[in-house]
Amino acid sequence: MSETIVKAPVEVVYEKELAALAAADSFRKPEKWKLSPQMVRTFILGAKEPFSLDDEQVAITKKYYGNDALIERAIITLSGNRGLMLVGEPGTAKTMHLQGC
């Protein structure tokens, strides 16, 4: 019996973006993180200029449309190894599994 994937994980959908960010990441990373907080912010909020990856230009698309400061506060909280609870109505995009970050 084969497993049906309803929605591909973020790491698969944005594999090139994550690889380009990781290749360009020269910032300090919290323990067990694959990207620095600066690059996590760029991944979520997008970048005006593309990043280079193996002679290819990779655009980093915006994945969250709302208050950018909210994302920055969440990243700061998580980088300090603190818990973060998002509260809101069902279906309001509170879940984004970022195992690759």
C-alpha distance (Angstrom), angle and dihedral (degrees) to the residues before:
residue distance angle dihedral
M1 . . .
S2 3.80 . .
E3 3.78 123.7 .
T4 3.80 115.6 -116.3
I5 3.79 115.5 -140.7
V6 3.78 110.7 -148.0
K7 3.80 95.0 -173.9
A8 3.78 126.4 6.4
P9 3.82 116.0 -119.7
V10 3.80 119.0 -100.3
E11 3.82 89.6 -110.8
V12 3.80 89.6 61.5
V13 3.80 98.9 40.2
Y14 3.82 93.3 48.9
E15 3.80 98.8 29.7
K16 3.83 94.9 130.6
E17 3.80 93.2 46.5
L18 3.80 92.0 51.0
A19 3.81 91.7 46.8
A20 3.82 92.0 49.8
L21 3.80 91.7 49.1
A22 3.81 92.3 47.1
A23 3.82 91.0 50.0
A24 3.81 91.4 52.3
D25 3.80 96.5 40.0
S26 3.80 111.4 114.9
F27 3.81 96.0 154.1
R28 3.80 126.2 105.4
K29 3.79 114.5 -88.2
P30 3.81 126.7 -148.2
E31 3.79 114.5 -116.6
K32 3.83 112.3 -71.5
W33 3.83 93.3 8.6
K34 3.81 119.0 125.5
L35 3.82 92.8 -158.3
S36 3.78 132.9 38.2
P37 3.81 118.9 -111.8
Q38 3.83 88.3 -106.0
M39 3.80 91.8 56.7
V40 3.81 92.5 43.7
R41 3.81 87.1 55.6
T42 3.80 90.3 49.4
F43 3.81 91.0 48.6
I44 3.81 92.7 52.9
L45 3.81 100.1 36.8
G46 3.81 98.3 33.8
A47 3.79 132.7 -129.2
K48 3.79 131.6 -100.2
E49 3.81 92.4 -141.4
P50 3.82 125.3 47.0
F51 3.80 122.3 -115.3
S52 3.81 123.3 -126.0
L53 3.78 120.3 -116.2
D54 3.81 119.9 171.6
D55 3.83 93.1 -25.2
E56 3.81 90.9 -48.5
Q57 3.80 125.7 112.4
V58 3.81 110.8 -129.4
A59 3.80 118.6 -164.0
I60 3.80 115.2 -143.4
T61 3.80 105.8 -141.1
K62 3.79 126.1 -150.2
K63 3.80 111.0 -106.1
Y64 3.79 100.2 177.7
Y65 3.78 125.7 52.2
G66 3.76 111.3 -167.5
N67 3.76 139.6 59.0
D68 3.83 107.3 -4.1
A69 3.81 90.6 -162.4
L70 3.82 88.9 62.6
I71 3.81 90.1 58.6
E72 3.80 91.5 46.9
R73 3.81 91.6 51.6
A74 3.81 90.8 48.4
I75 3.82 92.0 51.0
I76 3.80 91.7 47.9
T77 3.81 90.5 50.0
L78 3.80 93.0 49.0
S79 3.82 94.0 44.5
G80 3.79 88.8 57.2
N81 3.82 88.7 58.1
R82 3.80 91.1 -111.6
G83 3.78 127.1 139.4
L84 3.79 121.0 -102.6
M85 3.78 124.7 -161.8
L86 3.79 120.7 -168.9
V87 3.78 116.3 -156.2
G88 3.78 125.4 -164.2
E89 3.75 147.8 108.3
P90 3.82 118.4 -57.4
G91 3.78 112.8 -88.0
T92 3.80 96.2 29.1
A93 3.82 96.6 117.7
K94 3.78 99.8 -102.8
T95 3.79 92.8 143.2
M96 3.78 123.5 72.2
H97 3.79 112.7 150.5
L98 3.81 104.5 -142.5
Q99 3.77 100.4 178.7
G100 3.81 89.0 146.1
C101 3.79 92.9 62.9
